[in-house]
Amino acid sequence: MAQPSVAPELVLETETGSTVMIPGRDYHVGRDPMCDIVIDDDRVSWHHAVLKPEDGHWTIEDEDSTNGTYADGRRIHEWDVGPGTVIRFGNPADGPRMTLTGRRPAPARRAPERPSAVSMPSRTGTYRQPTTVRPLPTRTVRIGRAPDNDLVIDDLVVSRRHAELRALADGSYEINDLGSHNGTYLNGSPVTSAPVGQGDIVGIGHSAFCLVGDQLQEYVDTGEVSLDVQDLAVAVDRGRKTLLDHVSFPVGEKCLLAVVGPSGAGKSTLLNALTGQRPAGHGTVLYDGRDLYRDYAELRQRIGLVPQDDILHAQLTVRKALTYAAELRFPQDTAKAERRARVDEVIRELGLEQRADQHVHSLSGGQRKRVSVALELLTKPSLLFLDEPTSGLDPGMDRSVMHMLRGLADDGRTVIVVTHSVLSLDVCDRLLVLAPGGKIAYYGPPEDALSFFGFEEWPEAFEAFDRDTERDWAGEYLASPFHGRYVADASAQPRQPRSEPVVITAPPRPRSRGAQLGTLVRRYAAALSADRTFLIIMIALPFVMGAMARALAGGKLTLDTAMNALLILCVGAVLTGAANAVRELVKERVIYQRERAVGLSRSAYLMSKVIVLGVITVLQAVVLTLVALLGVDLNAPGGEGVLMPPLVEITVAVALLAFTAMMLGLLVSALVRKEEVTMPLLVLIAIVQVVFCGALLKLADTPGLEQLGWLVPARWALAAMAGTVGLGRIVPGDLTKDPLFEHSAGTWLIDVGMLVVLSVLFGFLVSRMLRRHEPAVMRK
């Protein structure tokens, strides 16, 4: 019996490139980024046609496309094709054209369009042609954003004077970073100065440069990138609990992928692993062929992440929020006009023109989510991740947000959205369903998912995940044709098994902490000044507490009034300082985590809080003291303080106490997980200060209590004020025989010095606590 002949190999050519068609598989044509032949034309259907090898020849079959498939000017449904066949899609006259030719001789296993002399071609973008090619320089070439550079890169994340490629006397080359904001990279690693050899890749912003023969080739990341997830696994509790169980799937260019699954299925774990926030313990994430974990320092600027909670200061207007974000993310040398132009561009892109000058807190949930996305689009990321963007939105807003994401993907980005909502999955290109235990239950077109599971509605499927705990969801998918077509055969990247532990290179430290600090101070001051409730409390509190202290003090500090007046000053300073700060870090935690991931300096962030809140707190303390004691006879020995006038010394002590209480408030804010618990803790702080300040209990020479009092700021402030007025003389007794109450310069300096020491200690602890809440890669 004669064996059927094998269809010949053919070369399929389109305007965007060529594909070698090998018999043994079908080739799908359409706008879907996951098709084998992608034609980006509105006249082409998502799944337009399929080329099939049959007995000795190839056929093309139209897949019920909207605008049709044409050969010889006629619309066809099924047609035999071979060398010389010309097919048009969508229009017989000027629709996108496909031409078939015979197999061309080519070097074995050579990838099309890959620059053969590049030692690490994946770092230039998989199968990309260079954007520009120029002769190798014979002198030093300066690279940057400014027009007067020898090599100009029109990219706002690139500094005006970014780097120099130096031609050395021996014919070799060297790359030198010029103190750029976002760094210069050699083969994915940050460098300040390093030799560059043939085939090495120099990364600057969204561009990569390679020395190939006598050419300098440039490759630009335009956003149309793929993501290949290979065998990701995450386990905790020393491997006893699995959060992700060897997950693999490809994501094509301009693809919108939705990730769904029941609670505890590992969606957030997957998101953290894909973005590098918390790398997987096993497996590889390939960003257009590049190992994301290995090259994270360079690639993090190309990844946008919109968390579930808004990453915005609600008191600011949309335009101001985006403007401050642009200042932080773009180099310090970016002109104000450049930043303003980019902000206006993303406002237009997201349809926010009518909301640009509206305060964020007054926007609807869907509009706030658009602003969060706009903030991430400032740096033109190629990969955009979103965590529950439709959480809490009504069905109309849900669909609006998903259509916005569809448009972002169509404009040339890869978008991955983790969601609980199944209302708008039809706008997505691919759907990933995770089963409990972090296993893939399905990956493929959204419209086929329910029929694959055997259900008619999504609630039934989610109930089954929880109910049928013994069902092998992952095994069923692995054995299905869907896995073969959409995972095993769809990956364009070679497998890159990882045998060594995952190690991420820490991003370079920001070189513009001073500029960041200035921006953060201005942004924080603007946000506080726009918060009317905070302003009213901030202004009223010192007057109220001061009036109470003055009522107790009367016209002169005496046996009956002195202790109570000084105690109220302590309580007022503690409440004022701690209340200012106790919510400020926890309420901005999501904002801090995201900004830290893209290069925010921890010290600049903390110092911005200390400076703004410190100025406010000290001013409040001065008002508190003056309202309480101005014009009151302080009854100091001889009318003199130990070093300065009595009122000045008391003001210094109260101001230092308020500042130290503010630092303690920041520490509490860094420790807690929820903003709601800060107010009870504020009350506890005030009670502790009252009890251990030395006005109610005898602390001196009382083991345990005395040592505990050393950590209480009010203890030292009360002692400094008592020393100034000679409290032991005014109010004789065991309480006032405290050695720290002495009316002497040495004792007073120790008292105020300890307030400074406690402020520094609290500040150090705040910095350590902030580190705990950062992405894992930023803690190095």
Secondary structure as the mmCIF struct_conf table of DSSP 4:
data_model
#
loop_
_struct_conf.conf_type_id
_struct_conf.id
_struct_conf.beg_label_comp_id
_struct_conf.beg_label_asym_id
_struct_conf.beg_label_seq_id
_struct_conf.end_label_comp_id
_struct_conf.end_label_asym_id
_struct_conf.end_label_seq_id
HELX_LH_PP_P HELX_LH_PP_P1 ALA A 2 GLU A 9
STRN STRN1 LEU A 10 THR A 14
TURN_TY1_P TURN_TY1_P1 GLU A 15 THR A 16
STRN STRN2 GLY A 17 MET A 21
TURN_TY1_P TURN_TY1_P2 PRO A 23 GLY A 24
BEND BEND1 ARG A 25 ARG A 25
STRN STRN3 TYR A 27 GLY A 30
BEND BEND2 ARG A 31 ASP A 32
TURN_TY1_P TURN_TY1_P3 PRO A 33 MET A 34
BEND BEND3 CYS A 35 ASP A 36
STRN STRN4 ILE A 37 VAL A 38
TURN_TY1_P TURN_TY1_P4 ASP A 42 ARG A 43
BEND BEND4 VAL A 44 VAL A 44
BEND BEND5 TRP A 46 HIS A 47
STRN STRN5 ALA A 49 GLU A 54
TURN_TY1_P TURN_TY1_P5 ASP A 55 GLY A 56
STRN STRN6 HIS A 57 ASP A 62
BEND BEND6 ASP A 64 ASP A 64
BEND BEND7 THR A 66 ASN A 67
STRN STRN7 THR A 69 ALA A 71
TURN_TY1_P TURN_TY1_P6 ASP A 72 GLY A 73
STRN STRN8 ARG A 74 ILE A 76
BEND BEND8 HIS A 77 HIS A 77
STRN STRN9 GLU A 78 VAL A 81
TURN_TY1_P TURN_TY1_P7 PRO A 83 GLY A 84
STRN STRN10 VAL A 86 PHE A 89
BEND BEND9 GLY A 90 GLY A 90
TURN_TY1_P TURN_TY1_P8 PRO A 92 ASP A 94
BEND BEND10 GLY A 95 GLY A 95
STRN STRN11 ARG A 97 GLY A 102
HELX_LH_PP_P HELX_LH_PP_P2 ARG A 103 PRO A 105
TURN_TY1_P TURN_TY1_P9 ALA A 108 ARG A 109
HELX_LH_PP_P HELX_LH_PP_P3 ARG A 110 ALA A 111
TURN_TY1_P TURN_TY1_P10 PRO A 112 GLU A 113
TURN_TY1_P TURN_TY1_P11 SER A 116 ALA A 117
BEND BEND11 SER A 119 MET A 120
HELX_RH_3T_P HELX_RH_3T_P1 PRO A 121 THR A 124
TURN_TY1_P TURN_TY1_P12 THR A 126 TYR A 127
HELX_LH_PP_P HELX_LH_PP_P4 ARG A 128 PRO A 130
BEND BEND12 THR A 131 THR A 131
STRN STRN12 THR A 132 PRO A 135
HELX_LH_PP_P HELX_LH_PP_P5 LEU A 136 PRO A 137
BEND BEND13 THR A 138 ARG A 139
STRN STRN13 VAL A 141 GLY A 144
BEND BEND14 ARG A 145 ALA A 146
TURN_TY1_P TURN_TY1_P13 PRO A 147 ASP A 148
BEND BEND15 ASN A 149 ASP A 150
STRN STRN14 LEU A 151 VAL A 152
TURN_TY1_P TURN_TY1_P14 LEU A 156 VAL A 157
BEND BEND16 VAL A 158 VAL A 158
BEND BEND17 ARG A 160 ARG A 161
STRN STRN15 ALA A 163 ALA A 167
HELX_LH_PP_P HELX_LH_PP_P6 LEU A 168 LEU A 168
TURN_TY1_P TURN_TY1_P15 ALA A 169 ASP A 170
BEND BEND18 GLY A 171 GLY A 171
STRN STRN16 TYR A 173 ASP A 177
BEND BEND19 GLY A 179 GLY A 179
BEND BEND20 HIS A 181 ASN A 182
STRN STRN17 THR A 184 LEU A 186
TURN_TY1_P TURN_TY1_P16 ASN A 187 GLY A 188
STRN STRN18 SER A 189 VAL A 191
BEND BEND21 THR A 192 THR A 192
STRN STRN19 SER A 193 VAL A 196
TURN_TY1_P TURN_TY1_P17 GLN A 198 GLY A 199
STRN STRN20 ILE A 201 ILE A 204
TURN_TY1_P TURN_TY1_P18 GLY A 205 HIS A 206
STRN STRN21 SER A 207 VAL A 212
TURN_TY1_P TURN_TY1_P19 GLY A 213 ASP A 214
STRN STRN22 GLN A 215 VAL A 220
BEND BEND22 GLY A 223 GLY A 223
STRN STRN23 LEU A 227 VAL A 236
TURN_TY1_P TURN_TY1_P20 ASP A 237 ARG A 240
STRN STRN24 LYS A 241 VAL A 251
TURN_TY1_P TURN_TY1_P21 GLU A 253 LYS A 254
STRN STRN25 LEU A 256 VAL A 260
TURN_TY1_P TURN_TY1_P22 SER A 263 GLY A 264
BEND BEND23 ALA A 265 GLY A 266
HELX_RH_AL_P HELX_RH_AL_P1 LYS A 267 THR A 275
TURN_TY1_P TURN_TY1_P23 GLY A 276 GLY A 276
BEND BEND24 GLN A 277 ARG A 278
BEND BEND25 GLY A 281 GLY A 281
STRN STRN26 HIS A 282 TYR A 287
TURN_TY1_P TURN_TY1_P24 ASP A 288 GLY A 289
STRN STRN27 ARG A 290 ASP A 291
TURN_TY1_P TURN_TY1_P25 LEU A 292 ASP A 295
HELX_RH_AL_P HELX_RH_AL_P2 TYR A 296 LEU A 299
HELX_RH_3T_P HELX_RH_3T_P2 ARG A 300 ARG A 302
STRN STRN28 ILE A 303 VAL A 306
BEND BEND26 GLN A 308 ASP A 309
BEND BEND27 LEU A 312 LEU A 312
TURN_TY1_P TURN_TY1_P26 ALA A 314 GLN A 315
BEND BEND28 LEU A 316 LEU A 316
STRN STRN29 THR A 317 THR A 317
HELX_RH_AL_P HELX_RH_AL_P3 VAL A 318 ARG A 329
BEND BEND29 PHE A 330 PHE A 330
TURN_TY1_P TURN_TY1_P27 GLN A 332 ASP A 333
HELX_RH_AL_P HELX_RH_AL_P4 LYS A 336 GLU A 349
TURN_TY1_P TURN_TY1_P28 LEU A 350 GLY A 351
HELX_RH_3T_P HELX_RH_3T_P3 GLU A 353 ARG A 355
TURN_TY1_P TURN_TY1_P29 ALA A 356 ASP A 357
BEND BEND30 GLN A 358 GLN A 358
STRN STRN30 HIS A 359 HIS A 359
HELX_RH_3T_P HELX_RH_3T_P4 VAL A 360 SER A 362
BEND BEND31 LEU A 363 LEU A 363
HELX_RH_AL_P HELX_RH_AL_P5 GLY A 365 LEU A 377
TURN_TY1_P TURN_TY1_P30 LEU A 378 THR A 379
BEND BEND32 SER A 382 SER A 382
STRN STRN31 LEU A 383 ASP A 387
BEND BEND33 GLU A 388 GLU A 388
TURN_TY1_P TURN_TY1_P31 PRO A 389 GLY A 392
HELX_RH_AL_P HELX_RH_AL_P6 PRO A 395 ASP A 410
TURN_TY1_P TURN_TY1_P32 ASP A 411 GLY A 412
STRN STRN32 THR A 414 VAL A 418
BEND BEND34 HIS A 420 HIS A 420
TURN_TY1_P TURN_TY1_P33 LEU A 423 SER A 424
HELX_RH_3T_P HELX_RH_3T_P5 LEU A 425 VAL A 427
BEND BEND35 ASP A 429 ASP A 429
STRN STRN33 ARG A 430 ALA A 435
TURN_TY1_P TURN_TY1_P34 PRO A 436 GLY A 438
STRN STRN34 LYS A 439 GLY A 444
HELX_RH_3T_P HELX_RH_3T_P6 PRO A 446 ASP A 448
HELX_RH_AL_P HELX_RH_AL_P7 ALA A 449 PHE A 453
TURN_TY1_P TURN_TY1_P35 GLY A 454 GLY A 454
BEND BEND36 GLU A 456 GLU A 457
HELX_RH_AL_P HELX_RH_AL_P8 TRP A 458 ARG A 467
TURN_TY1_P TURN_TY1_P36 THR A 469 GLU A 470
BEND BEND37 ARG A 471 ARG A 471
HELX_RH_AL_P HELX_RH_AL_P9 TRP A 473 LEU A 478
TURN_TY1_P TURN_TY1_P37 ALA A 479 ALA A 479
BEND BEND38 SER A 480 SER A 480
HELX_RH_AL_P HELX_RH_AL_P10 PRO A 481 HIS A 483
HELX_RH_PI_P HELX_RH_PI_P1 GLY A 484 ALA A 488
TURN_TY1_P TURN_TY1_P38 ASP A 489 ALA A 490
BEND BEND39 GLN A 493 GLN A 493
HELX_LH_PP_P HELX_LH_PP_P7 PRO A 494 ARG A 495
BEND BEND40 GLU A 500 GLU A 500
HELX_LH_PP_P HELX_LH_PP_P8 PRO A 501 VAL A 502
HELX_LH_PP_P HELX_LH_PP_P9 ILE A 504 PRO A 510
BEND BEND41 ARG A 511 ARG A 511
HELX_RH_AL_P HELX_RH_AL_P11 ARG A 513 SER A 529
TURN_TY1_P TURN_TY1_P39 ALA A 530 ALA A 530
HELX_RH_AL_P HELX_RH_AL_P12 ARG A 532 ALA A 553
TURN_TY1_P TURN_TY1_P40 GLY A 554 GLY A 555
STRN STRN35 LYS A 556 LYS A 556
TURN_TY1_P TURN_TY1_P41 LEU A 559 THR A 561
HELX_RH_AL_P HELX_RH_AL_P13 ALA A 562 ALA A 581
TURN_TY1_P TURN_TY1_P42 VAL A 582 LEU A 585
HELX_RH_3T_P HELX_RH_3T_P7 VAL A 586 GLU A 588
HELX_RH_AL_P HELX_RH_AL_P14 ARG A 589 ALA A 597
TURN_TY1_P TURN_TY1_P43 VAL A 598 GLY A 599
HELX_RH_AL_P HELX_RH_AL_P15 ARG A 602 LEU A 629
TURN_TY1_P TURN_TY1_P44 LEU A 630 GLY A 631
STRN STRN36 ASP A 633 ASP A 633
HELX_RH_3T_P HELX_RH_3T_P8 PRO A 637 GLY A 639
BEND BEND42 VAL A 642 MET A 644
HELX_RH_AL_P HELX_RH_AL_P16 PRO A 646 LEU A 671
BEND BEND43 ARG A 673 ARG A 673
HELX_RH_3T_P HELX_RH_3T_P9 GLU A 675 VAL A 677
HELX_RH_AL_P HELX_RH_AL_P17 THR A 678 VAL A 691
TURN_TY1_P TURN_TY1_P45 PHE A 692 PHE A 692
BEND BEND44 CYS A 693 LEU A 697
TURN_TY1_P TURN_TY1_P46 ALA A 700 ASP A 701
TURN_TY1_P TURN_TY1_P47 PRO A 703 GLY A 704
HELX_RH_AL_P HELX_RH_AL_P18 LEU A 705 GLY A 709
TURN_TY1_P TURN_TY1_P48 TRP A 710 LEU A 711
HELX_RH_AL_P HELX_RH_AL_P19 PRO A 713 VAL A 725
TURN_TY1_P TURN_TY1_P49 GLY A 726 GLY A 726
HELX_RH_AL_P HELX_RH_AL_P20 LEU A 727 ILE A 730
BEND BEND45 VAL A 731 VAL A 731
BEND BEND46 GLY A 733 ASP A 734
HELX_RH_3T_P HELX_RH_3T_P10 LEU A 735 LYS A 737
HELX_RH_3T_P HELX_RH_3T_P11 PRO A 739 PHE A 741
BEND BEND47 HIS A 743 SER A 744
HELX_RH_AL_P HELX_RH_AL_P21 ALA A 745 ARG A 772
TURN_TY1_P TURN_TY1_P50 HIS A 773 HIS A 773
BEND BEND48 GLU A 774 GLU A 774
HELX_RH_3T_P HELX_RH_3T_P12 ALA A 776 ARG A 779
#
